[in-house]
Amino acid sequence: MRGRRAPRPGSAEVPAAARDAETLRAGAASPARRAQLAEDVGTPTGGGEERRGRQPPAAARRLRESKPQGGSEDRRTADRDLQRGCLSRSPRTAPPVPGMGDRGAQHERAALQSPGAPEGAAAAVNGLLHNGFHPPAACSRDPPPPRFQLPPELQPQQQPLFAQHDSPAKKCRLRRRMDSGRKNRPPFPWFGMDIGGTLVKLVYFEPKDITAEEEQEEVENLKSIRKYLTSNTAYGKTGIRDVHLELKNLTMCGRKGNLHFIRFPTCAMHMFIQMGSEKNFSSLHTTLCATGGGAFKFEEDFRMIADLQLHKLDELDCLIQGLLYVDSVGFNGKPECYYFENPTNPELCQKKPYCLDNPYPMLLVNMGSGVSILAVYSKDNYKRVTGTSLGGGTFLGLCCLLTGCETFEEALDMAAKGDSTNVDKLVKDIYGGDYERFGLQGSAVASSFGNMMSKEKRESISKEDLARATLVTITNNIGSIARMCALNENIDRVVFVGNFLRINMVSMKLLAYAMDFWSKGQLKALFLEHEGYFGAVGALLELFKMTDTQ
């Protein structure tokens, strides 16, 4: 046995040859061992009496008689058993440890532990001892046999190819993210938010090139959100979609669709967050791009109530990027920018388009709850020059106190019907006419609300007069600061934006008049159609940039 070679993996020895080998080895064994072997193989014992060997079962004898002996066809191998379905490939297990008296096992262990033994020899011997035939050669895809068994708590857990999720919505979110990742696009829906001190501005991109396959695979909550936003122009009591500002047939991030503009008061933000939770928005997005002070104020509410993370963005960066983008695409075939021609003559004053292809440098006056004034020299080079706390929030707050109005629209409607000269003290009220030495016209305001010192004046004015005087006061103050900044920065184009100018033709014409009159025609006041939505558009553009960098 010392020179016996280990059998090759994938082959099986002929049973008859194995019995002959055992008989030869029995010559060196004890008489008792020789008798046992003789009984097994049917050879004569020492007494001359021949015992019949154990006969195989009838089925095995018929199989042996049906095939020619000694040929290759009746050689049984593990590969053939696998092909016939008689054997399944299973992980190899370690063989039972042989006893001290098992010499055959000792010889085989010695052969396998020799330096020249092949790696698969141990598995082959173990397979022969355990199964009665040699296993097939190891496939490159098969794991190597373990050398020892780890305890259950230390065994590595096999991870599934894709993480398991609890709900179909989460599975759909994973699939949509994988699909959008391949296309380098964020998953729908596409939103950008600007959470200001008074108003929340929201832009929503509605895709119009949805294929039949996409529509079939679209989850219900995404359909619900799109239908809710696009089929309504009002949301609750205070949410409004500005249909007249909708940008149609717009291409964003490789998709064609319409861009919708929605606003609602900041005081209703908690209702919006709750709606996002009820519509399971977090199953579609985990992050929402937002700018404005409210992105910091409401960050924890978004996370706790709606399971959404806010990606907070600088509001002035978003303002400039959004303005430049909207001006570049235009307003449904018309220019985004405009000015007022002949602003000093009310009868000839009219709105005219303005080309802003080469906008730099420009003075950008953002009129929201407060006012910020920026000097912009390029899309990435700007500085905040100054600002004022007297802005749109001041106008609405004072109007609510003085007139009892409730909304910005109501305050503007009252202002349009009032006369501020009944409230303000004019130059002519002091000088009896113009102050010619300094070029001050008699109609210029010398003191805002100056006439309210008189009891008679207070009793004769109306709420509409008070609303108009408040609007003129705030507008004149902003215009005066903007003019001084433009002179200091040597910039002759002043662009006014912000929701203070929404449906506020009175303020726009006052600003145009002030810029033209006090600069003697050197300064031009410019306005934009989507007054207060540029910050939200900039936040939406940042959503696409986030996807590009991930």
PyMOL commands that set and color helices and strands:
alter all, ss='L'
color gray80, all
select helices_A, chain A and resi 15-26+31-41+58-66+78-84+103-112+121-131+152-154+168-183+212-217+220-230+243-245+266-278+281-283+294-297+299-305+315-329+392-403+408-417+420-422+427-431+436-438+450-453+455-460+463-489+499-501+505-518+534-549
alter helices_A, ss='H'
color red, helices_A
select strands_A, chain A and resi 190-195+199-207+234-235+239-241+247-252+255-265+287-291+309-313+337-341+350-353+362-367+371-376+382-388+425-426+445-447+493-497+524-528
alter strands_A, ss='S'
color yellow, strands_A
deselect
rebuild
show_as cartoon
